[in-house]
Amino acid sequence: MRTVRLALIAIGLAAGIAAPAAAAVKDAAANGFTVENERTVAVDAATAWKALTDDVDRWWPKDHTWWGRDSRLSIDARAGGCFCERSEDGRRQAAHMTVSFVDPGKTLRLLGGLGPLQGMGLSGAMEFRLSPAKDGGTRIVLFYRVGGYTPDDLSKFAPVVDKVQGLQLGGLADYLERGRAAAAPRP
């Protein structure tokens, strides 16, 4: 139980700020949970996909990595590819998740447990789903379902993981908006 309290405290402290308005704990039980966050960005799906897969190190919050500013993140967007992290010197490494499904511009599915969930032996399916937004741009949904055996009640993790996922998706959305502003022609 102490492990759960420490993990919840660590995740909660790291979350720091509230998730975006379009966040939801879809379900939560002692053996797992599902969270979903969504954001709409004013870029096309191809631009959003490129940022998601090629620029993860530029938008994923560094305070949600093992080695902070010394971390380098990458996603090898092919079946069997790795969402990996390494320290700047390359000596410390982490395989966060394995890519299991790729439909460029539409869906990226990753399998594994992030952060303390990995150390607890839990697994999950995370999907980034991209689709056209009603008023233009791209709707990005970040879906994460986690489960597995642990003597702890996983439903307690759901709200905290939901906030962290909101921060991560917010990092991507903010990166895309900054890029759009930087690419805009000046008057």
TORROFI-149291 format. One record per residue (C-alpha): chain; residue number from 1; x, y, z; residue in three letters. Coordinates in nm, 3 decimals. Layout:
<recs>
REC chain resi      xx      yy      zz resn
REC     A  NUM       X       Y       Z  ALA
...
</recs>
This chain:
<recs>
REC chain resi      xx      yy      zz resn
REC     A    1   0.000   0.000   0.000  MET
REC     A    2   0.290   0.233   0.070  ARG
REC     A    3   0.405   0.187  -0.291  THR
REC     A    4   0.064   0.303  -0.417  VAL
REC     A    5   0.064   0.610  -0.194  ARG
REC     A    6   0.416   0.706  -0.304  LEU
REC     A    7   0.332   0.651  -0.672  ALA
REC     A    8   0.011   0.856  -0.644  LEU
REC     A    9   0.196   1.137  -0.468  ILE
REC     A   10   0.472   1.136  -0.733  ALA
REC     A   11   0.225   1.136  -1.021  ILE
REC     A   12   0.011   1.401  -0.851  GLY
REC     A   13   0.305   1.632  -0.789  LEU
REC     A   14   0.421   1.590  -1.145  ALA
REC     A   15   0.074   1.672  -1.280  ALA
REC     A   16   0.085   2.015  -1.123  GLY
REC     A   17  -0.187   2.176  -1.334  ILE
REC     A   18  -0.535   2.080  -1.444  ALA
REC     A   19  -0.601   1.876  -1.756  ALA
REC     A   20  -0.778   2.030  -2.055  PRO
REC     A   21  -1.158   2.061  -2.043  ALA
REC     A   22  -1.208   1.761  -2.273  ALA
REC     A   23  -1.075   1.501  -2.029  ALA
REC     A   24  -1.254   1.205  -1.884  ALA
REC     A   25  -1.206   0.898  -1.673  VAL
REC     A   26  -1.416   0.661  -1.884  LYS
REC     A   27  -1.416   0.378  -1.629  ASP
REC     A   28  -1.223   0.272  -1.323  ALA
REC     A   29  -1.211  -0.050  -1.123  ALA
REC     A   30  -0.972  -0.219  -0.884  ALA
REC     A   31  -0.806  -0.403  -1.176  ASN
REC     A   32  -0.779  -0.118  -1.429  GLY
REC     A   33  -0.910   0.202  -1.581  PHE
REC     A   34  -0.963   0.392  -1.905  THR
REC     A   35  -0.892   0.762  -1.955  VAL
REC     A   36  -0.946   0.981  -2.258  GLU
REC     A   37  -0.834   1.334  -2.338  ASN
REC     A   38  -0.897   1.533  -2.651  GLU
REC     A   39  -0.778   1.853  -2.812  ARG
REC     A   40  -0.845   2.019  -3.144  THR
REC     A   41  -0.555   2.183  -3.323  VAL
REC     A   42  -0.560   2.420  -3.619  ALA
REC     A   43  -0.334   2.208  -3.838  VAL
REC     A   44  -0.399   1.926  -4.083  ASP
REC     A   45  -0.365   1.561  -3.981  ALA
REC     A   46  -0.035   1.516  -4.169  ALA
REC     A   47   0.125   1.801  -3.973  THR
REC     A   48  -0.013   1.669  -3.644  ALA
REC     A   49   0.108   1.316  -3.726  TRP
REC     A   50   0.458   1.437  -3.810  LYS
REC     A   51   0.481   1.626  -3.480  ALA
REC     A   52   0.340   1.329  -3.287  LEU
REC     A   53   0.584   1.076  -3.427  THR
REC     A   54   0.892   1.273  -3.533  ASP
REC     A   55   0.904   1.551  -3.275  ASP
REC     A   56   0.802   1.377  -2.948  VAL
REC     A   57   1.120   1.501  -2.782  ASP
REC     A   58   1.014   1.860  -2.853  ARG
REC     A   59   0.663   1.842  -2.703  TRP
REC     A   60   0.651   1.565  -2.438  TRP
REC     A   61   0.683   1.735  -2.097  PRO
REC     A   62   1.039   1.676  -1.971  LYS
REC     A   63   0.911   1.652  -1.613  ASP
REC     A   64   0.736   1.331  -1.726  HIS
REC     A   65   1.057   1.157  -1.828  THR
REC     A   66   1.310   0.954  -1.630  TRP
REC     A   67   1.599   1.197  -1.678  TRP
REC     A   68   1.431   1.536  -1.718  GLY
REC     A   69   1.611   1.784  -1.942  ARG
REC     A   70   1.881   1.522  -2.003  ASP
REC     A   71   1.621   1.295  -2.171  SER
REC     A   72   1.590   1.231  -2.543  ARG
REC     A   73   1.259   1.077  -2.656  LEU
REC     A   74   1.181   0.905  -2.984  SER
REC     A   75   0.899   0.711  -3.146  ILE
REC     A   76   0.983   0.459  -3.417  ASP
REC     A   77   0.640   0.468  -3.584  ALA
REC     A   78   0.629   0.114  -3.722  ARG
REC     A   79   0.485  -0.210  -3.582  ALA
REC     A   80   0.734  -0.332  -3.325  GLY
REC     A   81   0.894   0.011  -3.298  GLY
REC     A   82   0.982   0.172  -2.968  CYS
REC     A   83   0.865   0.478  -2.780  PHE
REC     A   84   1.202   0.510  -2.612  CYS
REC     A   85   1.396   0.743  -2.390  GLU
REC     A   86   1.768   0.771  -2.343  ARG
REC     A   87   1.985   1.006  -2.145  SER
REC     A   88   2.185   1.259  -2.342  GLU
REC     A   89   2.499   1.049  -2.304  ASP
REC     A   90   2.308   0.738  -2.418  GLY
REC     A   91   2.409   0.530  -2.117  ARG
REC     A   92   2.068   0.525  -1.946  ARG
REC     A   93   1.775   0.400  -2.151  GLN
REC     A   94   1.406   0.316  -2.113  ALA
REC     A   95   1.161   0.146  -2.349  ALA
REC     A   96   0.834   0.308  -2.244  HIS
REC     A   97   0.600   0.144  -2.493  MET
REC     A   98   0.601  -0.071  -2.806  THR
REC     A   99   0.427   0.046  -3.123  VAL
REC     A  100   0.163  -0.209  -3.223  SER
REC     A  101  -0.048  -0.031  -3.485  PHE
REC     A  102   0.025   0.247  -3.732  VAL
REC     A  103  -0.223   0.410  -3.969  ASP
REC     A  104  -0.039   0.732  -4.064  PRO
REC     A  105  -0.241   1.047  -4.007  GLY
REC     A  106  -0.511   0.851  -3.823  LYS
REC     A  107  -0.402   0.613  -3.544  THR
REC     A  108  -0.090   0.533  -3.346  LEU
REC     A  109  -0.130   0.253  -3.089  ARG
REC     A  110   0.135   0.185  -2.827  LEU
REC     A  111   0.141  -0.097  -2.570  LEU
REC     A  112   0.294  -0.078  -2.222  GLY
REC     A  113   0.282   0.093  -1.887  GLY
REC     A  114   0.410   0.447  -1.846  LEU
REC     A  115   0.608   0.572  -1.549  GLY
REC     A  116   0.536   0.399  -1.220  PRO
REC     A  117   0.275   0.178  -1.389  LEU
REC     A  118   0.557   0.002  -1.577  GLN
REC     A  119   0.743  -0.070  -1.255  GLY
REC     A  120   0.427  -0.214  -1.105  MET
REC     A  121   0.408  -0.469  -1.387  GLY
REC     A  122   0.093  -0.317  -1.539  LEU
REC     A  123   0.025  -0.293  -1.908  SER
REC     A  124  -0.183  -0.062  -2.119  GLY
REC     A  125  -0.297   0.028  -2.467  ALA
REC     A  126  -0.251   0.392  -2.561  MET
REC     A  127  -0.392   0.537  -2.880  GLU
REC     A  128  -0.348   0.872  -3.044  PHE
REC     A  129  -0.650   0.906  -3.276  ARG
REC     A  130  -0.651   1.186  -3.533  LEU
REC     A  131  -0.961   1.291  -3.727  SER
REC     A  132  -1.089   1.600  -3.906  PRO
REC     A  133  -1.243   1.855  -3.669  ALA
REC     A  134  -1.588   1.999  -3.746  LYS
REC     A  135  -1.463   2.353  -3.799  ASP
REC     A  136  -1.133   2.261  -3.960  GLY
REC     A  137  -0.808   2.143  -3.815  GLY
REC     A  138  -0.754   1.809  -3.648  THR
REC     A  139  -0.915   1.649  -3.346  ARG
REC     A  140  -0.663   1.447  -3.144  ILE
REC     A  141  -0.791   1.196  -2.891  VAL
REC     A  142  -0.547   1.038  -2.647  LEU
REC     A  143  -0.696   0.714  -2.513  PHE
REC     A  144  -0.524   0.499  -2.249  TYR
REC     A  145  -0.655   0.175  -2.099  ARG
REC     A  146  -0.447   0.020  -1.818  VAL
REC     A  147  -0.486  -0.309  -1.635  GLY
REC     A  148  -0.312  -0.603  -1.478  GLY
REC     A  149  -0.249  -0.763  -1.146  TYR
REC     A  150  -0.149  -0.556  -0.849  THR
REC     A  151  -0.254  -0.587  -0.487  PRO
REC     A  152  -0.347  -0.217  -0.505  ASP
REC     A  153  -0.674  -0.059  -0.617  ASP
REC     A  154  -0.601   0.085  -0.963  LEU
REC     A  155  -0.917   0.298  -0.963  SER
REC     A  156  -0.728   0.539  -0.736  LYS
REC     A  157  -0.476   0.601  -1.015  PHE
REC     A  158  -0.731   0.694  -1.282  ALA
REC     A  159  -0.785   1.064  -1.199  PRO
REC     A  160  -0.412   1.128  -1.163  VAL
REC     A  161  -0.320   0.945  -1.484  VAL
REC     A  162  -0.601   1.137  -1.659  ASP
REC     A  163  -0.442   1.468  -1.556  LYS
REC     A  164  -0.096   1.356  -1.666  VAL
REC     A  165  -0.233   1.239  -2.002  GLN
REC     A  166  -0.397   1.580  -2.037  GLY
REC     A  167  -0.059   1.745  -1.984  LEU
REC     A  168   0.104   1.522  -2.241  GLN
REC     A  169  -0.163   1.586  -2.503  LEU
REC     A  170  -0.151   1.954  -2.411  GLY
REC     A  171   0.222   1.949  -2.483  GLY
REC     A  172   0.154   1.822  -2.836  LEU
REC     A  173  -0.128   2.070  -2.897  ALA
REC     A  174   0.077   2.363  -2.766  ASP
REC     A  175   0.374   2.257  -2.979  TYR
REC     A  176   0.153   2.246  -3.288  LEU
REC     A  177   0.004   2.588  -3.210  GLU
REC     A  178   0.350   2.741  -3.153  ARG
REC     A  179   0.469   2.593  -3.483  GLY
REC     A  180   0.167   2.732  -3.661  ARG
REC     A  181   0.231   3.076  -3.515  ALA
REC     A  182   0.600   3.055  -3.609  ALA
REC     A  183   0.512   2.952  -3.967  ALA
REC     A  184   0.249   3.227  -4.011  ALA
REC     A  185   0.349   3.498  -4.257  PRO
REC     A  186   0.427   3.833  -4.100  ARG
REC     A  187   0.236   4.141  -4.219  PRO
</recs>
